[in-house]
Amino acid sequence: MLSRLIALIGLTCSIAFAHAEIVKVDDYIEGADPGVKLFVRNKFAEPKIKATNNNVVLFIHGATFPSTPDFDLQFQDYSWADWMVKHGYIVYMFDKRNYGFSSREKAMDEPATNNRPVTRSYLAIRDINSVVDFIRKKEGVEKIDLIGWSWGATTAGLYTSLDSEKVNKLVLYAPAYSYQNHTNLGAGSGLQNKRKPDEFNYALGAYRFGSKAANDSRWDGEIPLEDKNSIRDPAVRDAFAIEALKTDPIISDKGFNDSWWVLRNPSARFYLKNSPTSGLFSVSWWPGAESTRAENGRP
């Protein structure tokens, strides 16, 4: 009898969440470094449920696109954030510095080759920590769940290794790993310094351009079917591109039109290479994380 009652309560709650109004709150918070302002989006069902250590989640985006097109694309049912809300979660996402709606440093407005890559991994971890602390304080919880995608999974993992007491669950979705033949990150890719093969190619500059055509091609290549549209609505490619482009301030200022199909994003943060001692990929600037450890009370 008790088990039936619990199941009935669970079903009732699921139905309630599925039909609840979803509220969106956009905010800006101060980052850990001077001048850094981070865009944070919060989504939850109305009336809002009580936050616990088990129902607050933060999405962490990857290297190419910011958070909102990745996790909250308002096209049919493609919003992962809305799906999570409908399943009983209080959802957050944010843009790392120099991405999306977050602040961008001067190097992002200069020719790319004038500066070295920005938003290095240890800086992204500092941004994650700022957002995690903001959420913990706002929701009155000790821990939250993290979902990282691609480079977001890498930085989420690095962050959790430093501050595991703030993380309830860690989800690594399509993380970078030690695969020497990776077409985008491995040996022979543009990220490799051809003169010093074990080093990152800093000549790439502060940022790179991500085009709709390049993203469409990569997306198609990752679907192992001849008919790509059999499992993906063809219109979602344009919907995604438009939402991503809206996050670049140049396009926001000038207005979107069909000729704008290129997005600026910070240059890739890491290059995959063999690591004979650990078998893991190495990050060329990982020593920078020592400052993060020290500031967070780590040895």
C-alpha positions in Angstrom: 0.0 0.0 0.0 2.8 2.4 1.0 4.7 1.7 -2.2 1.6 2.4 -4.3 1.1 5.7 -2.4 4.7 6.7 -3.0 4.4 5.8 -6.7 1.2 7.8 -7.0 2.8 10.9 -5.4 5.8 10.6 -7.7 3.5 10.4 -10.8 1.5 13.4 -9.6 4.6 15.4 -9.1 5.9 14.5 -12.6 2.6 15.5 -14.2 2.6 18.8 -12.3 6.2 19.6 -13.4 5.4 18.7 -17.0 2.6 21.2 -17.2 4.0 23.9 -15.0 4.9 27.4 -16.2 8.7 27.7 -16.7 10.2 30.9 -15.5 13.4 32.4 -16.9 15.7 34.8 -15.0 18.8 36.2 -16.5 21.4 37.8 -14.3 25.0 39.1 -14.3 27.4 38.4 -11.4 30.9 39.5 -10.6 33.7 37.1 -11.6 36.7 36.3 -9.5 38.9 38.7 -11.5 38.5 42.5 -12.0 36.2 43.5 -14.8 34.8 40.0 -15.4 31.0 39.9 -15.4 29.4 36.5 -16.0 26.0 36.0 -17.6 23.9 33.5 -15.6 20.5 32.1 -16.6 18.2 30.4 -14.2 15.1 28.4 -15.1 12.6 26.8 -12.8 8.9 25.7 -12.6 6.3 28.1 -11.0 5.5 27.7 -8.2 9.2 27.2 -7.4 10.1 24.1 -5.5 12.4 24.1 -2.5 16.1 23.7 -3.5 18.0 20.8 -2.1 21.5 19.3 -2.7 19.8 16.9 -5.1 17.8 19.1 -7.5 19.9 22.1 -8.5 22.0 21.7 -11.7 24.5 23.8 -13.6 25.2 23.3 -17.3 28.8 24.1 -18.4 29.3 24.8 -22.1 32.1 23.8 -24.4 34.7 25.6 -26.5 32.7 26.7 -29.6 29.3 28.0 -28.4 28.0 29.7 -25.3 25.4 28.3 -23.0 22.0 29.5 -24.3 22.0 27.9 -27.8 23.6 24.7 -26.4 21.2 24.2 -23.4 18.2 26.4 -23.9 17.4 26.4 -27.7 13.8 27.4 -28.0 13.0 25.3 -31.0 10.4 22.5 -30.6 11.6 20.4 -27.7 15.4 21.0 -28.1 15.8 22.9 -24.8 17.7 20.5 -22.4 17.1 23.1 -19.7 13.3 23.0 -20.1 13.4 19.2 -20.1 15.3 19.2 -16.8 12.8 21.7 -15.3 9.9 19.5 -16.3 11.6 16.7 -14.4 11.9 18.5 -11.1 15.2 20.4 -11.4 16.2 24.0 -10.7 18.4 24.8 -13.7 21.3 27.2 -14.2 23.7 27.8 -17.1 26.3 30.5 -17.7 28.7 31.9 -20.2 32.4 31.7 -19.5 34.4 35.0 -19.8 34.7 36.1 -23.5 31.8 33.9 -24.5 28.2 34.8 -25.2 26.7 37.5 -23.0 29.5 37.5 -20.5 32.1 40.3 -20.6 34.8 40.3 -23.2 38.3 41.6 -22.8 40.0 44.0 -25.1 41.8 41.2 -27.0 38.4 40.0 -28.4 38.0 43.3 -30.3 41.5 43.4 -31.8 42.8 41.2 -34.6 43.1 37.7 -33.3 46.8 37.4 -34.0 47.6 40.4 -31.8 47.2 38.3 -28.6 47.6 34.8 -27.2 44.5 32.6 -26.6 42.1 34.0 -23.9 39.9 32.1 -21.5 42.5 29.5 -20.5 41.3 26.5 -18.6 42.4 27.8 -15.1 40.4 31.0 -15.8 37.3 29.0 -16.9 37.6 27.1 -13.6 37.6 30.4 -11.7 34.4 31.3 -13.5 32.8 28.0 -12.7 33.7 28.6 -9.0 32.1 32.1 -9.0 28.9 30.7 -10.5 28.7 27.7 -8.2 29.2 29.9 -5.1 26.5 32.3 -6.4 24.0 29.4 -6.9 24.8 27.9 -3.5 24.2 31.2 -1.8 21.1 32.0 -3.8 19.4 28.6 -3.4 20.7 28.0 0.2 22.3 24.6 -0.7 25.8 23.1 0.0 26.1 21.2 -3.2 24.9 21.2 -6.8 25.0 18.9 -9.8 27.3 19.8 -12.8 26.7 18.8 -16.4 29.6 19.6 -18.7 29.6 19.2 -22.4 32.9 18.7 -24.4 35.4 21.2 -23.1 32.8 22.0 -20.5 33.1 18.4 -19.3 36.9 18.9 -19.1 36.7 22.1 -17.1 33.9 20.7 -14.9 36.1 17.7 -14.1 39.0 19.9 -13.3 36.9 22.1 -11.1 35.4 19.1 -9.2 38.9 17.7 -8.5 39.6 21.0 -6.7 36.2 21.7 -5.0 34.5 18.3 -4.7 32.7 19.3 -1.5 30.6 21.7 -3.6 29.5 19.1 -6.2 26.8 16.5 -5.6 26.9 14.8 -9.0 29.2 15.3 -12.0 28.0 14.4 -15.5 30.7 14.4 -18.3 28.9 14.6 -21.7 31.2 14.0 -24.7 34.4 15.0 -22.8 37.8 15.4 -24.4 40.0 12.4 -23.8 43.3 10.9 -24.9 42.6 10.0 -28.5 45.7 10.8 -30.6 43.7 10.8 -33.9 41.1 13.4 -32.8 40.3 15.4 -36.0 39.8 18.7 -34.1 42.3 18.4 -31.3 44.9 15.8 -32.0 48.2 15.6 -33.8 48.1 17.2 -37.2 45.3 19.5 -36.3 45.6 23.3 -36.4 46.1 23.3 -32.6 49.5 21.6 -32.9 52.7 23.7 -33.1 54.3 22.1 -36.2 57.8 23.1 -35.0 57.3 21.9 -31.5 54.8 19.0 -31.8 54.2 18.7 -28.1 53.1 22.3 -27.7 50.0 24.2 -28.4 50.0 26.5 -31.5 49.8 29.9 -29.9 49.9 31.5 -33.4 46.2 30.9 -33.6 45.7 34.0 -31.6 43.1 35.2 -29.1 40.0 33.9 -30.8 38.8 32.0 -33.8 35.7 32.2 -36.0 33.0 29.6 -35.9 30.8 29.6 -39.0 27.4 28.0 -39.6 28.8 26.0 -42.5 31.6 24.6 -40.3 29.2 23.7 -37.6 26.7 22.1 -40.0 29.5 20.0 -41.5 30.8 18.8 -38.1 27.2 18.1 -36.9 26.5 16.0 -40.0 29.8 14.2 -39.6 28.8 13.1 -36.1 25.6 11.5 -37.2 26.4 8.0 -38.5 23.5 7.8 -40.9 23.3 8.7 -44.6 20.0 10.5 -44.0 20.9 13.0 -41.2 17.4 14.4 -41.0 15.9 11.1 -40.1 16.9 11.8 -36.5 17.2 15.6 -36.6 14.8 18.2 -37.9 16.6 20.0 -40.7 15.3 23.4 -39.5 17.2 23.1 -36.2 20.5 23.9 -37.9 19.3 27.4 -38.8 17.6 27.9 -35.5 20.7 27.0 -33.6 22.9 29.2 -35.8 20.7 32.2 -35.4 20.5 31.9 -31.6 24.3 31.4 -31.3 25.0 34.5 -33.5 22.7 36.6 -31.3 25.2 36.1 -28.5 28.1 37.9 -30.2 27.9 41.6 -29.3 29.0 42.7 -32.8 25.9 41.0 -34.3 23.7 42.2 -31.4 24.8 45.8 -32.0 24.5 45.8 -35.8 21.4 43.6 -36.1 21.1 40.1 -37.5 20.7 39.4 -41.2 21.4 36.5 -43.5 24.9 37.7 -44.3 26.1 37.2 -40.6 26.9 33.5 -40.3 30.2 33.7 -38.3 30.6 33.7 -34.5 33.7 34.7 -32.6 34.9 32.4 -29.8 38.1 32.2 -27.8 40.8 29.9 -29.4 40.8 26.3 -28.3 42.2 25.8 -24.8 44.0 22.5 -25.1 45.8 20.2 -27.5 45.6 16.4 -27.1 48.9 14.6 -27.0 50.3 11.4 -25.6 51.0 11.3 -21.9 53.2 8.2 -21.2 53.0 8.5 -17.5 49.2 8.8 -17.0 47.6 7.9 -20.3 45.5 11.1 -19.9 45.6 14.1 -22.2 47.7 17.0 -20.9 46.7 20.6 -20.8 49.5 22.9 -21.9 48.8 25.5 -19.2 47.7 23.2 -16.4 50.4 24.7 -14.0 48.1 27.8 -14.0 45.7 25.8 -12.0 48.0 26.0 -9.0 46.9 29.6 -8.4 43.3 28.3 -8.3 44.3 25.7 -5.8 46.0 28.2 -3.6 43.2 30.7 -3.6 40.7 27.9 -2.8 42.7 26.7 0.1 44.2 23.7 -1.8 47.8 22.6 -1.2 
